[in-house]
Amino acid sequence: MTSAYHEERVALLLRLLRPAPVGWVQAAQELPAARRTMDDIVERAEADVAFQAALVADLEAALVQEGYEPSRPLLDELRKQVKTRWGQD
C-alpha cells in the first residue's frame, strides 16, 4: 500500500467525523492567549513583590486594578499558583 492510499483513507475517515462542538473549538482558540496571560501574571508577581502581595491579599481585585479580566478559569488556576508559590490563597 502506498502512502497516498493511507492519506486518502485518513482523509475519508476524517470527513466522516462530525464537527467538533463549538465550545471545544472556542476553548482551543482561547487557550494560547489564556496561557500567555497566566504566565505573564505569574512572572510579574515573581519580579514585583508589591504585585505579589496584592495578588495574595485579594486576587480578583488586584487583577482588575491591573486591567486583567478575571474569568473563572483564570482565577481558579491563579489561586492554585498563589497557594503553591507563595503559600497563600
Sequence and secondary structure as in RCSB ss.txt:
>XXXX:A:sequence
MTSAYHEERVALLLRLLRPAPVGWVQAAQELPAARRTMDDIVERAEADVAFQAALVADLEAALVQEGYEPSRPLL
DELRKQVKTRWGQD
>XXXX:A:secstr
  HHHHHHHHHHHHHHS    HHHHHHHHHHHHHHHHHHHHHHHHHH HHHHHHHHH HHHHHHHTT    HHHH
HHHHHHHHHHHS  
